[in-house]
Amino acid sequence: MKFKASIDIMPLEALLDPQGKAVSQSMNNLGLTEINNVRIGKHITLHVESKDRNSAEKVIEEACKKLAL
């Protein structure tokens, strides 16, 4: 069976996000003053071949743990 997982990786709130800050300032410069505190992250899509959903979830969970390092 084929499974698809979508993973969003965001920087911790305590960490600086220079890209997000630049986009926030750009929004303000464009007159969109209601938008603030922009955070930029990554989106990863995984395609997993596995015998069942539980096995696929285990593989995806392992991948997430390894990606977080």
N, CA, C and O atoms as a DFTB+ gen file, in Angstrom:
276 C
 N C O
     1  1       0.840      -1.175       0.000
     2  2       0.000       0.000       0.000
     3  2       0.890       1.244       0.000
     4  3       2.010       1.227       0.509
     5  1       0.373       2.301      -0.572
     6  2       1.105       3.555      -0.611
     7  2       0.426       4.562       0.310
     8  3      -0.798       4.683       0.334
     9  1       1.252       5.282       1.066
    10  2       0.762       6.299       1.988
    11  2       1.505       7.604       1.718
    12  3       2.632       7.608       1.223
    13  1       0.852       8.697       2.054
    14  2       1.442      10.018       1.876
    15  2       1.369      10.751       3.218
    16  3       0.312      10.809       3.845
    17  1       2.495      11.304       3.645
    18  2       2.539      12.069       4.888
    19  2       3.009      13.478       4.586
    20  3       3.932      13.677       3.796
    21  1       2.377      14.447       5.210
    22  2       2.795      15.844       5.098
    23  2       3.293      16.301       6.454
    24  3       2.598      16.162       7.461
    25  1       4.498      16.845       6.477
    26  2       5.135      17.251       7.728
    27  2       5.496      18.727       7.635
    28  3       6.129      19.161       6.673
    29  1       5.089      19.493       8.642
    30  2       5.461      20.899       8.733
    31  2       6.492      21.048       9.841
    32  3       6.279      20.592      10.964
    33  1       7.611      21.687       9.518
    34  2       8.678      21.914      10.484
    35  2       8.791      23.419      10.689
    36  3       9.042      24.172       9.748
    37  1       8.600      23.843      11.937
    38  2       8.643      25.263      12.258
    39  2       9.726      25.524      13.291
    40  3       9.984      24.672      14.142
    41  1      10.372      26.699      13.230
    42  2      11.363      27.025      14.241
    43  2      10.683      27.239      15.595
    44  3       9.529      27.662      15.663
    45  1      11.403      26.944      16.649
    46  2      10.869      27.170      17.988
    47  2      10.595      28.654      18.190
    48  3      11.306      29.500      17.647
    49  1       9.568      28.971      18.967
    50  2       9.211      30.370      19.215
    51  2      10.374      31.145      19.817
    52  3      10.526      32.338      19.554
    53  1      11.206      30.472      20.633
    54  2      12.316      31.136      21.315
    55  2      13.461      31.484      20.357
    56  3      14.324      32.293      20.699
    57  1      13.478      30.888      19.170
    58  2      14.562      31.134      18.212
    59  2      14.218      32.278      17.270
    60  3      13.055      32.484      16.922
    61  1      15.227      33.008      16.869
    62  2      15.023      34.066      15.891
    63  2      14.676      33.454      14.541
    64  3      15.157      32.377      14.192
    65  1      13.841      34.149      13.793
    66  2      13.452      33.697      12.452
    67  2      13.678      34.868      11.499
    68  3      12.745      35.623      11.221
    69  1      14.914      35.033      10.991
    70  2      15.209      36.189      10.147
    71  2      14.353      36.267       8.879
    72  3      13.986      37.360       8.448
    73  1      14.034      35.119       8.282
    74  2      13.178      35.137       7.089
    75  2      11.776      35.629       7.453
    76  3      11.191      36.443       6.738
    77  1      11.248      35.130       8.564
    78  2       9.930      35.566       9.008
    79  2       9.901      37.054       9.304
    80  3       8.939      37.744       8.968
    81  1      10.968      37.550       9.939
    82  2      11.052      38.978      10.257
    83  2      11.061      39.805       8.974
    84  3      10.394      40.837       8.898
    85  1      11.814      39.358       7.960
    86  2      11.872      40.077       6.684
    87  2      10.496      40.108       6.018
    88  3      10.093      41.137       5.475
    89  1       9.772      38.983       6.058
    90  2       8.439      38.937       5.457
    91  2       7.483      39.840       6.240
    92  3       6.655      40.526       5.641
    93  1       7.589      39.848       7.572
    94  2       6.745      40.728       8.401
    95  2       6.952      42.186       8.005
    96  3       5.989      42.938       7.852
    97  1       8.221      42.582       7.840
    98  2       8.520      43.964       7.455
    99  2       7.998      44.269       6.056
   100  3       7.514      45.370       5.795
   101  1       8.097      43.288       5.152
   102  2       7.574      43.483       3.796
   103  2       6.059      43.674       3.810
   104  3       5.526      44.504       3.075
   105  1       5.375      42.907       4.646
   106  2       3.920      43.054       4.747
   107  2       3.571      44.472       5.198
   108  3       2.653      45.095       4.664
   109  1       4.306      44.968       6.177
   110  2       4.078      46.325       6.674
   111  2       4.333      47.342       5.567
   112  3       3.561      48.285       5.394
   113  1       5.431      47.147       4.809
   114  2       5.757      48.055       3.703
   115  2       4.696      48.025       2.605
   116  3       4.509      49.012       1.893
   117  1       4.005      46.899       2.468
   118  2       2.945      46.767       1.449
   119  2       1.598      47.281       1.954
   120  3       0.589      47.188       1.255
   121  1       1.589      47.823       3.170
   122  2       0.350      48.363       3.725
   123  2      -0.499      47.322       4.423
   124  3      -1.644      47.598       4.782
   125  1       0.042      46.129       4.621
   126  2      -0.698      45.062       5.300
   127  2      -0.271      45.040       6.772
   128  3       0.354      44.087       7.237
   129  1      -0.619      46.104       7.486
   130  2      -0.155      46.281       8.861
   131  2      -0.807      45.312       9.839
   132  3      -0.335      45.163      10.967
   133  1      -1.879      44.653       9.427
   134  2      -2.551      43.683      10.300
   135  2      -1.741      42.391      10.439
   136  3      -1.963      41.620      11.373
   137  1      -0.803      42.151       9.519
   138  2      -0.007      40.917       9.530
   139  2       1.279      41.167      10.302
   140  3       2.022      42.105      10.013
   141  1       1.530      40.311      11.292
   142  2       2.762      40.432      12.060
   143  2       3.185      39.068      12.577
   144  3       2.434      38.096      12.485
   145  1       4.385      39.004      13.116
   146  2       4.931      37.781      13.700
   147  2       4.875      36.594      12.724
   148  3       4.387      35.517      13.068
   149  1       5.377      36.810      11.518
   150  2       5.424      35.761      10.502
   151  2       6.548      34.784      10.853
   152  3       7.646      35.203      11.218
   153  1       6.271      33.485      10.742
   154  2       7.274      32.452      10.972
   155  2       7.399      31.639       9.683
   156  3       6.394      31.238       9.097
   157  1       8.625      31.401       9.252
   158  2       8.891      30.644       8.035
   159  2       9.422      29.264       8.432
   160  3      10.345      29.160       9.240
   161  1       8.847      28.223       7.872
   162  2       9.277      26.866       8.165
   163  2       9.472      26.081       6.879
   164  3       9.660      26.643       5.800
   165  1       9.420      24.772       7.028
   166  2       9.573      23.875       5.880
   167  2       8.391      22.913       5.841
   168  3       7.830      22.545       6.873
   169  1       8.036      22.525       4.643
   170  2       6.983      21.528       4.441
   171  2       7.605      20.363       3.687
   172  3       8.206      20.543       2.628
   173  1       7.455      19.179       4.239
   174  2       8.017      17.974       3.625
   175  2       6.881      16.988       3.349
   176  3       6.042      16.743       4.216
   177  1       6.859      16.429       2.149
   178  2       5.894      15.396       1.803
   179  2       6.647      14.091       1.599
   180  3       7.607      14.028       0.831
   181  1       6.204      13.057       2.291
   182  2       6.821      11.736       2.172
   183  2       5.838      10.766       1.540
   184  3       4.653      10.774       1.873
   185  1       6.320       9.937       0.636
   186  2       5.520       8.843       0.083
   187  2       6.128       7.559       0.633
   188  3       7.315       7.290       0.449
   189  1       5.307       6.780       1.303
   190  2       5.782       5.587       2.001
   191  2       5.050       4.362       1.476
   192  3       3.823       4.353       1.385
   193  1       5.802       3.339       1.135
   194  2       5.204       2.051       0.789
   195  2       5.328       1.152       2.003
   196  3       6.423       0.934       2.523
   197  1       4.183       0.628       2.453
   198  2       4.154      -0.193       3.652
   199  2       2.974      -1.143       3.575
   200  3       2.042      -0.926       2.802
   201  1       3.017      -2.204       4.384
   202  2       1.952      -3.210       4.328
   203  2       0.639      -2.717       4.913
   204  3      -0.432      -3.165       4.502
   205  1       0.714      -1.767       5.904
   206  2      -0.505      -1.224       6.502
   207  2      -0.229       0.152       7.100
   208  3       0.913       0.608       7.143
   209  1      -1.293       0.801       7.558
   210  2      -1.188       2.163       8.081
   211  2      -0.278       2.231       9.315
   212  3       0.535       3.147       9.432
   213  1      -0.410       1.273      10.230
   214  2       0.417       1.280      11.439
   215  2       1.899       1.232      11.103
   216  3       2.691       1.978      11.679
   217  1       2.275       0.369      10.185
   218  2       3.682       0.265       9.778
   219  2       4.154       1.565       9.133
   220  3       5.270       2.020       9.387
   221  1       3.318       2.150       8.313
   222  2       3.662       3.417       7.659
   223  2       3.851       4.514       8.701
   224  3       4.785       5.310       8.602
   225  1       2.971       4.561       9.699
   226  2       3.085       5.579      10.751
   227  2       4.386       5.428      11.531
   228  3       5.005       6.424      11.907
   229  1       4.799       4.196      11.774
   230  2       6.054       3.960      12.490
   231  2       7.243       4.476      11.683
   232  3       8.147       5.104      12.235
   233  1       7.242       4.214      10.392
   234  2       8.323       4.681       9.522
   235  2       8.348       6.209       9.496
   236  3       9.414       6.820       9.576
   237  1       7.185       6.812       9.386
   238  2       7.090       8.277       9.331
   239  2       7.540       8.892      10.653
   240  3       8.241       9.903      10.664
   241  1       7.139       8.288      11.755
   242  2       7.548       8.779      13.068
   243  2       9.076       8.706      13.221
   244  3       9.698       9.627      13.751
   245  1       9.658       7.625      12.763
   246  2      11.118       7.481      12.821
   247  2      11.800       8.541      11.958
   248  3      12.814       9.118      12.350
   249  1      11.232       8.788      10.785
   250  2      11.795       9.813       9.905
   251  2      11.731      11.178      10.573
   252  3      12.686      11.951      10.493
   253  1      10.619      11.483      11.229
   254  2      10.471      12.779      11.916
   255  2      11.505      12.941      13.007
   256  3      12.107      14.006      13.146
   257  1      11.715      11.884      13.786
   258  2      12.710      11.933      14.851
   259  2      14.102      12.197      14.278
   260  3      14.863      12.988      14.835
   261  1      14.430      11.546      13.186
   262  2      15.757      11.708      12.587
   263  2      15.909      13.078      11.914
   264  3      17.003      13.643      11.898
   265  1      14.826      13.603      11.367
   266  2      14.869      14.925      10.737
   267  2      15.033      16.035      11.781
   268  3      15.587      17.094      11.487
   269  1      14.550      15.786      12.991
   270  2      14.599      16.805      14.040
   271  2      15.996      16.984      14.605
   272  3      16.253      17.969      15.297
   273  1      16.895      16.071      14.332
   274  2      18.243      16.177      14.902
   275  2      19.084      17.210      14.216
   276  3      20.240      17.410      14.587
